[in-house]
């Protein structure tokens, strides 16, 4: 009788275990199937996106290389502009000095001319009087 009771308790335990485990196993199956579908969908969605990302990175690299090449050109241009500016300043200084050198004699000559006209005018007025 004790063995029968132990067998009955074991049988009840197995029945309870089967009643609890069967729905749990079914849910795990559903979850695994859903997870597998999610992974497949995600992979199929990410592959084109990753391809586009690769193309974008290649374009960015190309733009960076172009900008680096242009940077040298711009540096050369800026250097040439700086040299040209220095040359213009030198020419300006030379011309400024030349203008100052010519300015004084021209002013003196204009003054001498004006004095000469006045003297000539005074003689012509006095002589005609």
C-alpha positions, 0 to 999 in steps of 0.5 A: 500500500505504501508503494501504491501511495508513492506511485500515486503521488509520483503519477500526480507529480508527473501529471502536474509537471506535464500540465505546467510544462506543456504550455510553457514549452509551447510558449517557448516555441512561439517565442523562439519562432517570433524571435527567429522571424524578428532576426530575419526581418531585422537582418533583411532591413539592415543589409540595405541600410548597411550597404548605403552606410558603406556608400556614404562612408566612401563618399565622405572619404572622397570628399575629405580627400578632395578637401585635403587636396583643395586645402593645399591649393587654397594654402598656395592661393592664400600665400600668393595673395599674401605675397601680392599684398606685400608687393602692392604695399612696396609699390605703394611705398615707392610711389608714395615716396616718388609722389612726395619727391615730385610733389615739392618741386611741383608745388614750388614750380606752381608757386613760381609760376603764380608769382611770375604771372602776378609780376607780369600782370603788375608790369602790364597794368603799370605799363598800360597806365 
